[in-house]
Amino acid sequence: MKKLLFIRYKKPGKILEGGEVQSKRTFDILGRLLGVENVHPFYINDETKKKTAFDYAKGVANFFRFYFFGLTKSRVDEILALSKDFDYIFIDRSVFGIIAKRLKEMGYKGKIICFFHNVEVPYFKAKIPVWAPWRWLVLKCVDKNDEFSCRYADTIIALNTRDFTEIKTRYNRAADVLIPVALKDTYQREAYSRELTSDKPKCLFLGTYFPANADGIKWFIQHVYPKVNIQLVIVGKGMNQLKTDVSLPKEIELISDVPDLIPYLENADIMVLPIFKGSGMKVKTCESLMYGKNIIGTTEAFEGYELAFDLVGGCCNTEDEFIEKLQDYEANSRPKFNQYARSVFLTKYSESSIVGLFRQVLM
């Protein structure tokens, strides 16, 4: 059986962020296809080692050489030394495109595969404040690595047609296959809730503290929340930071860094996803579909998902649209468990639905 070296950003922790959820999914599927004993991880960042000020300074210096944070020439040399024992090198993030470049330059004969979690320039433009003095350096580094990925990888994978078009426009290389966000189905039940949504719907916002998430929920709190009769619960890694960003009404429940999201997802009547910026696809949308939730989100929150907005909940991009849709839920109860959302997940965005696409990549 052929062997694959899986280049991963870091070892997964107890609480997985969106990108790491997808990394784990991809790693697990490749293990199923090739045999777990034939898929070996290589972690760019050692999370067990405490970073010093000197480490951060070296990291910044390496950006000038197009090594994204955590990657160094010596780490790439390690990968090059290992590569001779592997038939595939799977680079799980295009910000490490320089690895593909170095592999080709040394004459690596196996197959280099690169997975674009996002197109990185739009992603980091949304992530880094415009006033940040290092912004230009990070954008230059990620842009160059996306270019290297397109130039030197044998196969590149993108999430959706938007990213496909962005990659083609920026780097004149078409993605070879589109593999959307998908999750292992961990919500199989003999019977699902038959409860109806309440007159004061419990709305859940789920997401890591990150500029696009924080900006979206702050906008929602300031412009929508005062005009609707809902219970709002905010859950996510690092979300306590919101308390310093905005004056939170005491009725809003804020929970940060919880290892188990299931109770919050099960209790919610509606997922609210006011996300206005980003790239790729939103994992929280996929999670919401898996749990059969009613979802009210923006065009960005639904980017890459093929579904009927009215059946899953609603697509809203303005203050008035969010208010109108939420008030409709207040006035008209419907099933708390959205069977349509669940069926969309099972047919299009469950892990089992994309195994064939990864099998194609390995051919």
N, C-alpha and C positions, 0 to 999 in steps of 0.2 A: 504493500500500500504506500502511496505517496505521502510525503511529509510536508507540513506547512508551519512556517514561523509567523506568528501573529504579533505584529508590532502594536502595542497598546499604550495609551497615555499614562495610566497608573493602575495599580492594583485596586480593585473595587473595595469600597468601604461598606459600612453597615447601611448608610443612606446613599442610594445611587441617584446622581443627577441624570437629566435627560440623555445626554450623550453617552454616559456610562451604561445606562440601561440598554441602549442600542449596541454598545460594544459587547456586552455580556450576551445579548441575543445572538449576534453574529458569531461570536466565539463558540457558543453552544451548538449552533447549527453546523458550523464547520466540523466540530467534533463528531456530530452525528454522521456526517457524510464521509469523513476520512478515518474515523475512529479516534476516540479521545486521546489515545496514546500517541497519535501522529500529529496532533496540533499542539504546538509549544508556544506559550506566551513569552514575550520580551517586553518588560515594562520600562518605558522611558524615564519616568519619575519614580524615585524611591520615597514613598510617603512615610516610611518608618524613620527616615533620617530627618532630624530637625534642620530646617534651612537657616543659615546664618546670613548676616548682612553681606558678607563676602560672596556667599553663594548667589544671592540676588544680583550683586554687582556683576559677577561673571555671567549670569544669565542674560543681563541686559547687553553686555559686551558681545555675547554670541549672536544676538539679534542682527548685528551688523554683518555677520557672516552667514545669515539666513538659517541659523539654527534656532528653531522655536524653543520657548522656555523649557528647560529640562534636558534638551538635546545638546550634545557636544560632539566635537570631532571624535573623541575617544569612544563615545557611546556608539557612534556610527561605525567606527572601526571594529567594535565588538560584533555588530550585526554582520558586517562584511565577512568576518572570520567564521561566524556561524553559518552563513548563507550556503556554503558549499555542501552542507548536509541536508539541504531542504529543496524540495521541488517547487514550492511556492513561497513567496514573501508577501504577506498580506499587511499592508500599511493602513491601519484603521484610523485615519484622519489625514486629510490632505496637507495639513500644516507641517507634516513630516516628509514632504515631497523630495527634500534633498537626499533622503535615503535612497529613493528610486534613482536619482541622478548618480550617486556614488556607486550603486550596484551596477548600473549599466556601464559606467566608466571602467570598472574593474573586470567587466566581461561576464557578469553573472548570466548563466544560461537558462535558469528556471523562469517561472512566470511571476511577474510583479503585478500585484493587484492593489489598487488604492480606492478606499471608500471615502467619498466626500460627504461628511456629516452636514456640511453647509458649503456654500461658496463663501470663502472666509473673509473677503474684503467687505461685503455687505454685512456679514455677521459682526465683525469687529467694529465697523462703523456704528452699528447699533449698540455695541457693548461699551465702547470707550468714549468718555465725554469729549466733546470737541475741544475743551480747554486743556486737556491733558497734554503735557509737553512731549510725552513719549508716543503719542498716538500715531504720528507719521512713521515712526520706526517700526511699530508693530504692523501697521498696514502694509508697509513695504516688504516686511519679512513674510507675512502670510500670502501676499500677492505673488511673491517669487516662488514660494513653496507650492501654491496651486499651479503655477506655470510649470514647475519641475514635474509635478504629478502628471500633468497632461502630456508633457513632452516625453517622459521616460517610462511611465507605467505601461504595461502591456494591456491591462484592462482597467478602466475606471468605472466606478459605480456612483450614480447619483440617486437622490431620493425622489425627485419629482420633475415635472416638465419645466417648472420655473428655473430650477437649478440647472437642468439640461441646457436651457436657452442661455442662461447667464454664463455658463462654462464655455459654450460654443462661441458666444459673442466676445468674451474676454480673451480666450486662449486658443480659439480656432481648433478646438478638439471636441468632438461629440462624445458624450458618455456612452459606454458600450451597453450598459443595462441600467434600468431604473428599478431599484428595490426600495419600496416605501418603508416608513416606520412601521414596525409590527412587534407584537409582544407575545410571549408565551401565555396561553390562556390559563390564568390562575383563579378564575371565578366560575368554575363549573359547579352547578347546584342542581339537585333534583327538582327543586321548586324555587321560583324567584318571588320577591315581594309583590303582593297585590295591593299594597297601600296606595292611596291617592296623595298627590301633593297637597300641602296644607294651605290654608287661607293666607298665612304669612310664610311664604316659601323659604325653606332653608337653602341658601345659596352658598356654594363652596368655590373658593378660588384656590387652586393648587399650583404651586411653583416655587422654585428656588429663588432666593433674593438675587436678582440679576436685573440690569437696567431696564430691559424690555418688559419684564414681569412687574418690577416695582413701579415703573412709570404707568403701566396699564392699570394696575389696581389702585394707585393713587388717583388717577383720573376718574376711575369708577366711584371711588369714595367721595370725591369732591363734586362730581357732576350728576351722578345717577342715584347713589344711595339715599341722599336726603329727600328724593322725590318718589320713592317707592317704599312699600311696606314689606320688607324682607328681613330675614335673619342672615347676616353675612358672617361666614367663617373663612379665615385665611390660614392656610397650612402650607409650610414649606421650609426647606433648609435655609437657615440664616434670616428668616422673615422677621425676627425681632427687631432688625434694623429699621423696619418701617416706623417704629415708634419714635425714632429720632428724625424721620423725614416729614411726617405729617401728623396733624392732630387727629387721633383716632377717636371716634365716638365710643363711649364706654360700652355700648351694646354690641360692638363688633368683637368677635372672638378671634384671637390671634394665637396660633400655636406654631412653635418653631422646632425644627429638628426632631420630628417623630419618626421612629423606625417602621411603624406600621400604619399605613394610610387607609387600610380597608374599612375600619369603623367610620371614618369621616366620609369616605365615598359612599358607603351603604346608607348613611343617615341623610345624605344630601338629597334635596328635591331637584335641584338644578345646579349644573356646573356653569359658572360664569367665567368666560375667558376673554377679557378685554385686552388683547395683545395687538399692538399696532405696528411693531417693527420686528425684523428678524430675517432669517434665511432658513432653508431646509424645511422640516416639518416639526410640529409640536408634539412631543411624546405625551403631554398631558391630555391632548385630544384623543389619542389612541387609548389611553387608560380610561378615559371617560366612556368611550364606546364599549370597551371590554366590560365595564361594570353596568352597562345598560342605563346610562344616565341621560336625562334631558340636558341638552347643551345649548347655551346661548353664547355665541362667540363672534369674533370679528372675522373678516375675510382672511386675515393673517393666521388666526387660530385654526381655520379650516384649510389652509393652504396645503394642497397635495392630496386631500381626502375627497374621494368620489362618493357623494351622498346627497340626499334631498334635505336641504336646510330646514324646511317646515316640518318634516317628519322627525328630525332629530332634535329640534328645538327652535332655533332661529339664528340667522346671520344678521348681526347688527354692527354698524360702524359709527353711529352718531349717538349723542346723548338721547335724542328723542326716540330713536329706534330701540335702544335698550329699555328706556322707560315704558314705551308702549308694549313691548314684548313681556316685560316683567309684570306689568299691570294686568295683562291678559292672563298670566298664570295665577295672579291673585284672585281674579274674578272667576276663573274657570279651571277647576281642578282636573288633572289628568293622571294617568298611572305614574307612580314614582319610578317604576322600572320601565324603561323605554325599550320594548322588544325590537323595534326597528334598529336602534343604535347597536344593540347586541348582535343582531343578524349581520349588520354591515361589518362589524369587527370580525366575526367568524368567517365570513366569505372573502374579505379583502385584507384584513390587517392583523390576523393571528399568525403566529410563527409558522404554523403548518402550511399556511397559504403561500409562503415565499420560499420554502425549502427548494422547490424546483428551480427558482431563479439562481440560487447559490450553486446548485448542481451544475447549471449552465455555465457559470463563471469558472468553475474548476475544469471544464472540458478542454 
